[in-house]
Amino acid sequence: MKTFKQMLTLTLAAVAMNAYAQQSFTIQVKNPTKEVRADQPVVLQLDKYNNVQSAIVTVDGKEIPSQLDDLNRDGFYDELCFLADLDKKQTRTYTITLLDSGEPRQYQPRTFAELMLRNPKVQEKNKQDFYITEITVPKELEDPYHMVHHHGVAFESELIAIRVYYDQRQTLDLYGKYNKQLEIKDTQFYTTDEQKAMGYGDDVLWCGSTFGLGAFRGWDGEKPTMISDVINRTQRIVAKGPVRTIVELEDRGWKADERVPRLNMTVRYTLYAGHRDLDVDVFFNRNVKELSFSTGLINVKGSEEFSDREGLRGCWGSDFPSGAKDSIAHPRETVGLGIFVPDEYRKCEEPATKDNYAFVVGTEGRHIHYKLVYTSDKEKFGFHSAKDWFMFLKEWRRQMKEPNEISMPQAI
């Protein structure tokens, strides 16, 4: 017979479980292809679930890393994401428990992002004192590029790392890795000789005023235009792991065209663990169907171009990343770049110029989406010829046409 104390303990435990477990349900994720797929992003919208504070995701009875993100910064989590590993034609069932109390669970990070105020006198022991998550400058400040370390926000997965220039170019500059690992916190995008000897990567692309890898720009009817005339510009880190990192560029009061009023624009980059490709989402505060914009790839010197004429474009080429021929400190680097712009946002593909492979893009509404990808010839795990890179781009596009199938949540 249970004592009163035992019964009270059981009752309190049951009440506590009910108080913490808001809802549990399952979803099924199916791989429709005859190929193994690892680190497949699964994203659940949380707008139908109230006051989510923490979450647990399990598969086959084992907890896996997941991540809660507040994308609009209103204090409530908007999305839950995790990564699925799927065998050929496999369907796996994932159990999700959403909690209305507690804190998000902690896991080993597989992505990273940083934004740092620049201070030439900063010492290694206290450099973290200069980490920030957001910075906004008015148009009167003419040189925000030199205000922050590595000239803008930086983010990475184990495969790639990128910095985004904090000026009117908003160019994506690239870092190449030898090994699959997180490096930016250690190298700060400026790898020392000692770190290079240890197998760390380095900057691999000279950008200048080009697109670099897929920068978003205006379009004047003949050529790309910079994001120059703004009221203020912001860079922020929305999330930095463990499953994905999200960074945003916000341009308020951008005079994109003299014929129309100023508009607000946010460019969001999302990079998942285990991935070399990233999603680009451009949001406007009003309908911009009357405007044209542009994006594309730098025409790396002597590069070979690839295009399927249906939104997929790439190149393979070599250049000195410092912009000057310094074969000792910064030897010539070889990179493969890729971009895919879906039909609904692609107006036309422009002929190659000495600087860029460009697309003219637009939207009937307030949102534009496209995808970017790259490799460095440094990689021990990557691609080392134009032929292999272009084959990868074709496969990358094919996989987009055959997405994983995700079922609706089933309560348990």
C-alpha positions in Angstrom: 0.0 0.0 0.0 1.3 3.4 -0.9 1.8 5.9 1.9 0.2 9.4 1.7 3.7 10.8 1.2 4.4 8.5 -1.8 1.0 9.3 -3.3 1.6 13.1 -2.9 5.0 12.7 -4.5 3.6 10.9 -7.5 0.8 13.5 -7.9 3.2 16.4 -7.8 5.4 14.7 -10.3 2.4 14.2 -12.7 1.4 17.8 -12.2 4.9 19.0 -13.0 5.1 16.8 -16.1 1.8 18.3 -17.4 3.0 21.8 -16.6 6.2 21.4 -18.6 5.1 19.2 -21.5 3.1 21.4 -23.7 2.7 18.9 -26.5 4.3 15.8 -28.0 3.8 14.6 -31.5 5.6 12.7 -34.3 6.5 13.5 -37.8 7.8 11.3 -40.6 10.7 12.3 -42.9 11.1 10.3 -46.1 14.0 10.2 -48.5 12.4 9.6 -51.9 15.7 8.9 -53.7 18.1 5.9 -54.0 20.9 7.8 -52.4 22.0 8.3 -48.8 21.2 11.7 -47.4 22.9 13.2 -44.3 22.2 16.4 -42.4 18.9 17.1 -44.1 17.3 20.2 -42.6 13.8 19.8 -41.1 12.1 23.0 -40.0 8.9 23.2 -38.0 6.9 26.4 -37.8 5.8 27.1 -34.2 3.1 29.7 -34.8 0.4 27.2 -33.8 2.1 26.3 -30.5 2.0 28.7 -27.6 4.9 29.9 -25.4 7.5 27.3 -26.5 10.5 27.6 -24.3 12.4 24.4 -24.9 12.2 21.3 -27.1 13.4 17.7 -27.3 13.7 15.8 -30.6 14.3 12.0 -30.6 14.6 9.3 -33.2 14.7 5.6 -32.5 14.6 6.5 -28.8 17.8 8.7 -29.0 17.8 12.4 -28.5 19.4 14.4 -31.3 20.4 18.1 -31.5 17.7 20.6 -32.3 17.5 24.4 -32.3 14.8 27.0 -31.5 15.0 30.3 -33.3 13.3 33.7 -32.7 13.6 35.1 -36.2 11.6 38.3 -35.7 13.1 39.0 -32.3 9.7 39.4 -30.5 10.7 37.1 -27.6 8.9 34.0 -28.9 10.5 31.1 -30.8 9.2 31.0 -34.4 10.9 27.8 -35.7 12.3 24.5 -34.5 14.9 22.8 -36.7 16.9 19.6 -36.6 18.9 17.5 -39.1 17.8 14.2 -40.4 20.1 11.3 -41.5 18.3 9.1 -44.1 19.3 5.9 -45.9 18.2 5.2 -49.4 14.3 5.3 -49.7 14.2 5.4 -45.9 11.4 6.9 -43.8 12.2 7.8 -40.2 9.9 8.8 -37.4 10.9 11.7 -35.2 9.2 12.5 -31.8 9.1 16.1 -30.8 8.2 17.4 -27.4 7.6 21.1 -27.0 7.9 22.5 -23.4 6.4 25.7 -22.0 9.1 26.2 -19.4 12.9 25.9 -19.1 15.6 26.9 -21.4 16.6 25.6 -24.9 18.8 22.5 -24.6 22.5 22.8 -25.2 24.4 20.6 -27.8 27.9 20.6 -29.4 27.8 23.4 -31.9 28.4 22.6 -35.6 27.9 26.2 -36.8 29.3 29.5 -35.6 28.9 33.3 -36.2 30.6 36.3 -34.8 30.4 40.1 -35.1 33.2 42.1 -33.3 34.0 45.7 -32.8 37.4 46.5 -34.2 40.1 47.5 -31.7 43.8 47.4 -32.9 44.9 47.2 -29.3 42.8 44.2 -28.3 44.8 41.3 -26.8 44.1 37.6 -27.3 43.0 37.2 -23.6 40.2 39.8 -23.8 39.1 39.8 -27.4 35.7 38.3 -26.4 35.0 41.6 -24.7 34.3 43.0 -28.2 31.8 40.5 -29.4 28.4 42.0 -30.3 25.2 40.5 -31.9 24.0 43.6 -33.8 25.3 46.9 -35.1 23.5 49.8 -36.8 25.2 52.9 -38.4 23.6 55.9 -40.0 24.4 57.0 -43.6 26.5 59.9 -42.1 29.1 57.3 -41.1 30.9 56.8 -44.3 33.2 53.9 -43.4 31.5 51.2 -41.3 33.7 48.7 -43.2 36.6 49.5 -40.8 34.5 49.8 -37.7 34.1 46.0 -37.3 36.6 43.2 -37.2 37.1 41.3 -40.5 35.0 44.1 -42.1 31.6 42.5 -41.3 29.8 39.6 -39.8 31.3 36.2 -40.3 29.6 32.8 -40.1 30.5 29.1 -40.8 29.7 25.5 -40.9 32.4 22.7 -40.7 32.8 23.0 -44.5 32.8 26.7 -45.3 33.1 30.1 -43.8 32.0 33.5 -45.1 32.2 37.2 -44.1 29.9 39.9 -45.4 31.3 43.3 -46.0 29.7 46.0 -43.9 29.4 48.7 -46.6 27.4 49.5 -49.7 28.8 46.4 -51.5 27.5 43.9 -48.9 29.7 41.3 -50.7 30.2 37.7 -49.5 33.9 37.0 -49.2 35.1 33.4 -48.8 37.3 31.3 -46.6 38.7 27.9 -47.7 39.3 25.0 -45.3 41.6 22.0 -45.5 39.6 20.0 -42.9 36.0 19.8 -41.8 36.0 21.9 -38.6 35.0 25.3 -37.1 37.8 27.8 -37.4 36.7 31.4 -37.3 36.8 31.8 -33.6 40.4 30.7 -33.7 41.7 32.5 -36.9 39.3 35.5 -37.0 39.5 35.1 -40.8 43.1 36.2 -40.6 45.1 33.0 -40.3 48.6 33.3 -38.8 51.6 31.4 -40.2 51.5 29.1 -37.1 47.8 28.3 -37.7 48.4 27.6 -41.4 51.1 25.1 -40.4 48.5 23.4 -38.1 46.1 22.9 -41.1 43.8 25.9 -40.7 42.4 27.5 -43.8 42.5 31.1 -45.1 40.8 33.8 -47.3 40.5 32.4 -50.8 38.7 35.1 -52.9 39.4 38.6 -54.1 36.1 40.4 -54.4 36.6 44.1 -55.1 33.3 45.6 -56.2 32.0 42.4 -57.8 29.2 40.2 -56.5 31.7 37.8 -54.8 29.4 34.9 -54.0 25.9 36.0 -54.7 25.7 39.5 -53.1 22.2 41.1 -53.6 22.3 44.4 -55.5 20.1 46.9 -57.3 19.8 47.1 -61.1 19.6 50.2 -63.2 18.5 48.6 -66.4 22.1 47.9 -67.6 24.3 47.0 -64.7 24.2 46.2 -60.9 24.1 49.1 -58.5 25.3 49.2 -54.9 23.2 49.5 -51.7 24.5 53.1 -51.3 21.8 55.6 -50.5 20.3 54.3 -47.2 19.1 55.9 -44.0 21.0 53.3 -41.9 22.4 49.8 -42.3 22.5 47.0 -39.8 24.3 43.6 -39.5 23.0 41.1 -36.9 23.4 37.5 -35.8 20.0 35.9 -35.4 21.4 32.4 -34.5 24.8 30.8 -34.4 24.2 27.1 -33.6 24.2 24.3 -32.9 22.2 23.2 -36.0 22.3 26.3 -38.1 23.5 29.9 -38.2 21.5 32.8 -39.4 22.8 36.3 -40.1 20.9 39.3 -41.5 21.7 42.6 -43.3 19.1 45.3 -42.9 19.0 48.4 -45.1 16.4 50.9 -43.9 15.3 53.7 -46.2 17.1 52.4 -49.3 16.7 54.6 -52.4 16.7 51.6 -54.8 15.3 53.7 -57.7 14.8 57.4 -58.1 11.2 56.8 -59.4 9.9 55.1 -56.2 9.9 55.9 -52.5 12.6 54.5 -50.2 12.1 51.0 -49.0 13.4 48.7 -46.2 15.2 45.5 -47.1 16.5 42.6 -45.0 18.8 40.0 -46.5 18.9 36.8 -44.5 21.6 34.1 -44.9 20.9 30.6 -43.4 23.7 28.0 -43.3 23.1 24.5 -41.9 25.7 22.2 -40.2 27.2 19.8 -42.6 26.4 22.0 -45.6 28.4 24.0 -48.1 25.3 25.6 -49.6 23.3 28.4 -48.0 19.8 29.9 -48.4 19.4 33.6 -49.2 16.0 35.2 -48.4 15.4 38.9 -49.2 12.5 40.6 -47.5 11.0 44.0 -48.3 8.5 46.1 -46.3 6.3 46.6 -49.3 5.5 45.1 -52.7 8.4 45.8 -55.1 7.0 44.3 -58.4 7.9 47.5 -60.2 11.7 47.1 -59.4 14.5 45.0 -60.8 17.4 43.8 -58.7 20.5 41.7 -59.4 22.7 39.0 -58.0 25.3 36.6 -59.4 28.9 35.4 -59.2 32.2 37.1 -59.5 34.0 36.2 -62.8 37.1 34.9 -61.2 40.1 35.7 -63.5 40.4 33.1 -66.2 37.3 31.2 -64.9 35.4 28.6 -66.8 31.6 29.2 -66.8 28.8 26.7 -66.4 25.0 27.4 -66.9 22.0 25.3 -67.5 20.1 28.4 -68.7 17.4 27.5 -66.1 18.7 29.4 -63.1 21.8 27.3 -62.3 25.1 29.0 -62.9 28.7 28.3 -61.8 32.3 29.0 -62.4 35.7 27.6 -61.6 38.8 29.8 -61.6 42.0 31.0 -59.8 43.2 34.3 -58.6 45.2 36.0 -55.8 42.9 36.6 -52.9 44.7 39.8 -51.7 44.2 41.5 -55.1 47.9 41.6 -55.6 50.4 39.0 -56.7 51.9 37.8 -53.4 52.7 34.2 -54.0 54.3 33.7 -50.6 51.9 35.3 -48.0 48.8 34.8 -50.2 49.3 32.4 -53.0 46.9 32.0 -55.9 43.7 30.3 -54.8 41.3 28.2 -56.9 37.5 28.2 -56.1 34.3 26.8 -57.5 31.2 29.0 -57.1 27.5 28.3 -57.7 24.1 30.0 -57.6 20.6 28.9 -58.2 17.7 31.4 -58.8 14.2 29.8 -59.1 12.0 30.7 -62.1 9.6 32.8 -60.1 12.4 35.3 -59.1 14.6 35.2 -62.2 13.9 37.8 -64.9 16.9 37.0 -67.1 20.5 35.7 -67.2 22.9 38.4 -68.3 25.9 37.7 -70.5 29.2 37.4 -68.6 31.3 40.6 -68.1 34.9 40.9 -66.9 33.6 41.3 -63.4 30.4 39.2 -63.0 28.1 36.4 -64.1 24.8 38.2 -63.3 21.1 37.5 -63.0 18.4 40.2 -63.1 15.8 39.2 -60.4 12.6 40.5 -59.0 9.3 39.5 -57.3 5.6 40.1 -57.6 5.5 40.5 -53.8 7.8 41.2 -50.9 10.2 38.2 -51.0 13.0 36.8 -53.1 14.8 33.5 -52.5 17.9 31.9 -54.0 20.7 29.5 -53.1 24.5 29.8 -53.1 27.3 27.2 -52.8 31.1 27.1 -53.1 34.2 25.0 -52.8 37.9 25.7 -52.3 40.6 23.6 -54.0 42.2 23.6 -50.5 39.7 21.1 -49.2 40.8 17.5 -48.6 37.1 16.6 -48.7 36.0 18.7 -51.7 36.4 19.2 -55.5 39.6 19.8 -57.5 38.6 20.4 -61.1 36.0 22.3 -63.1 34.6 19.0 -64.4 33.9 17.6 -60.9 32.5 20.9 -59.7 30.1 21.3 -62.5 28.9 17.7 -62.0 28.3 18.6 -58.4 26.2 21.6 -59.4 24.0 19.5 -61.6 23.5 17.0 -58.7 22.9 19.9 -56.3 20.1 21.1 -58.6 18.7 17.6 -59.1 18.4 17.1 -55.3 16.4 20.4 -55.0 13.9 18.8 -57.5 13.5 15.8 -55.2 13.1 17.2 -51.7 12.5 15.0 -48.6 8.9 14.3 -47.8 7.8 15.5 -44.4 4.4 14.4 -42.9 2.1 16.6 -40.8 2.6 16.4 -37.0 0.7 13.5 -35.4 -0.2 13.9 -31.7 0.8 11.2 -29.3 
